[in-house]
Amino acid sequence: MHHAAACLTRRRLLSLTALLPAALTVAGCASLLGPRTVVITREELLRKLGQRFPSTKRLLNLLDVQAGLPELTLQPQANRVLAAVPLQARDLLMGQSYTGKVALSFGLRYEPQDLSVRLSQVRVEEINVNGLPAAARQHLTRLGAWLAEERLQDQIIHQFKPEDLRTADRMGYEVGGLRVTDTGLAIDLQPRR
């Protein structure tokens, strides 16, 4: 009996010794594998933004303005995206039509409360509507503010599923930086410190 108990103890020790490297490998996995990146392509970003456009706004009963689908320019050096939004305006008093564009830029932020990546720090870079009379031109700043605040600011462009981040958390990762790249957006998952 004494021999059987010793054999059983030896087997347990050997099986624990065999499992130890696997456990250490799983625990150290994130630090060994390094950072991971979730990529949102330019096309995916445009599809997300496209849900908010085209959109129409009436300015002081003077102009009906339609904002079309933006064209995107990625600016990795500034970590921002430039969105050029085509405009079509119709003067309600004179019946004239005008075309132009508004250029807006934005950055990104991660919102841990709902696991989302959102547009942030949206700002108007330029507004230009060709041939618009000076009296109506002064109202364009309201148009830019409307596009920035109501159409783009805090818009969700990526939503993590809770299970996605639980898996990343179990592997030792957490959401790190958000970057604009030449081809889209990069959400870095970094080893937890």
N, C-alpha and C positions, 0 to 999 in steps of 0.2 A: 504494500500500500504506500509505503514511504516512497518507493521508486516511481509509482504511478503519479503521485502528487508532484514530485520533482519534474517529471516529464511534462505534466500539464503546465506547470509554472514556466518551464523553459519554452514551451510552445507559445504561451501568451507573450512572453518577453520577445521572442523572435517575431511574432506577428506585429507587436507594437513597434519594434525596431524597423520593420518593413514599411509600416504606415507612416512613421515619422518623417521621412524625406518627402512623401507625397503631401503631408499636411504643411510642411514648411514651404514646399513649392507653391501651394495654393495661397498661403498667407503672403508670400513674397512675390506673387505673380505680377502685381501692378508695378512694383519697382523694377522687376526684371524686364517686363515688356515695354515699359515707358509709356508716354502719353498716347491716347487714342483720340481720333477726331471724327466728329459727325459733320458731314459736308452737305450744305444746301446749295445746289447749283443755281446759276443765274436764272435758268428756265423755271426752276421751282419757286424762286423768289418772285419772279414776274407773275407766275400763276397765283401766288398768294396775294400779291398786290392787286392783281386783276380782279379780285373779288370785290374791290371797293370802287371800281371804275367800269364803264363810264358813269359819270355822276353829274347832275345838273344843280345849279345854284342860281337863285334870283338875287340880284344886288339892288336894294333900295327901289324896286320897281322900275329900274332904268335898264338893266341888262339881264338877259338870261345867258348864263355861261355854262357850257358843257365841257367837262374835263375828260379827256380820253385816256386810253391805256398808256402808262408811262414808258419811256425808253430809259434803260438803266445803264449807267457808267459806273463800274466798280473802281474805287479809289483806295487801293491797299495802303498806299503811303500815308493817307490821312485816316485810315480805318473807318471810312464812310462810303456811302453809296449816293450817287447823284441820280435823281429821277427827273427827267424832262417830260413834263405833262403837256400834251398838245391841248390847246383851248379853241373853242369856237364860241364867239359871243354874238348876241343879237341885241341891237339897240331897240328897246320897246317903244320909244317915242318916234324915231325916224325910220324904223324898219331895216336899218343897215345891218349887214353881217360882217364880222371881223374874225381873223384867225391870229393865233399867237401861241405862246407857251409860257409856262411857269417852271422854273428849275428849283427843285427842293433837294436838300441833302439830309441824310440821317445816319445815325450810328446804331448800335445794338446794345441791349442789356438783357441779362438773365433775371427772371423773376422766380425765386424759389417757392413762393406761396402756391403758384399753380403750375410750376415746372415749365414755364414758357420762355421763349426767346422773343423779345419784342423790339420794335423800332423805337429809338429814343433820340432826343435832342434834334428833332426835326426843325430845320430852318429854311426860310425862303432865301434862295440865292439870287434869283432874277425873275422879273415878270415883264413880259413884252407882248403887247397885242397891237398888231400893225394897223395904223390908220385910225385908231380909236380917238375920238375927240378928247381934248384936255379935261373937259368937265366930267367925263366918265372915267378917265384914267386914274383920278385920285381914289376911286373905289377899288382899284386893283389890289391894294394892300389888304383889304378885307377878304378878297378872294384868296390871296396867298395864305392868310391866317386860317381861313376855313379849310383849305386843302391840307395845311400842315397839322392843324389841331384835330379836325374831325375825320379826315380821311387816312392820315398816316400815323400820327403820334400814338404810341403804345399799341399799334397793331401787332397781333401775334403772327409771327412768321414760322415758328416751329413750336410744337407742343410735345414734350416728352411724356410717355406713358409712365405711370408710377412704377410699373414692373421693370421698365428700361433702366431707371435710375436705381431701383433696388438691386438689380443684377450688377450694375456698375459699382454700387456701394459694396456689395459682397465681394467683388473682385478688388476692392481697395481704391476705386476711382471716385472723383467728384468733378462737377462742372468747374472748369477753370476759365480761361480767356475766351473771348469772342473776337474773331478776326474777319475782316474783309480781305479776300484774296483776289487773284487775277481771274478766277473762274467762278467765284461765288462766295459763300460765307462758310467759315470754319468754326465749329464749337469744340473747343478742346476739353477732353476729359483727362484730368491729370491724376497721378497717384496721390492719394490723400496723405497729408503730412501728419 
